[in-house]
Amino acid sequence: MFRIAICEDEKVILDFETSLVKKWAAEYGYLFELDTYISAEQFLFESEDKASYDLLIFDIQMKNMNGMELSKTLRNRGCNSQIVFITGVADYAIEGYEVGAVRYILKPVKEEEVFKTLSLVYNDFSKQEKDVFLLQAGNDISKIPYENIVYIEARGHYVHLCAISSQNTTFEKEWKCSFSSLCEDFEKHKFFCLRRGFLVNLGHVSKINRTDCLLDNGETIPVARGKYQELNEAFIKHYMGQS
């Protein structure tokens, strides 16, 4: 399900953008969920316990916390959602680059521009949907691309995950789960069992030797005795495109 959130502090514009999203989905027959927020503060408060969104449509020039500040806050929390900005001023390009915005839509908002943007993001969403790990912890569901996950580790009855956000910052998650129940799925996505209870993404391995494995986030992980040869072969195959 394609999940969208709109945050706009002008009710008339919010209603208009909502109608355009519904019209776009109806025209192309897409299934979607849509939540709307009248302020950045409301978004932060009410979205915290909801599943992550695939697309965030934020007005930049909102009162108090604006859309750019809201986006930076979310990125710092590890949010990987696609972001589209609605703005009446076209001079936020550098800041938008910092938060990975996919597009700006200038006011007055035009139907064809919204449709084009929604289709662009949805097509990307459709391609990546099968390559996303769904992390469910209680009522919270997060979508994390497998390629962004550096490693997962068993810690007692919990699983600890380390990943890289779209802004190249490290974030971590921990939830109660059986580690063994995840192994088969992760190994299909080019994760290697470095030692018991530890799977590392070969795409994030920078260097290996007989005792250690250096990751691209700067961490050094010990290699279990007897695992070096197997790891070395898997590492070479991965980077030769044979895995």
Buried (B, 14 or more C-beta within 10 A) or exposed (E): EBBBBBBBBBEEBBEBBBEBBEEBBEEEEBEBEBBBBBBBBEBBEEBEEBBBBBBBBBBBBBEEBBBBBBBBBBBEEBBBBBBBBBBEEEEBEEBBEEBBBBBBBEBEBEEEBBBEBBBBBBEBBEEBEEEBBEBEBEEBEBBBBBBBBBBBBBEEEEBBBBBBBBBEEEBEBEBEBEBEEBBEEBEEBBBBBBBEBBBBBBBBBEEBEEEEBBBBBEBEBEBBEEBBEBBBEBBEEBEEEEE
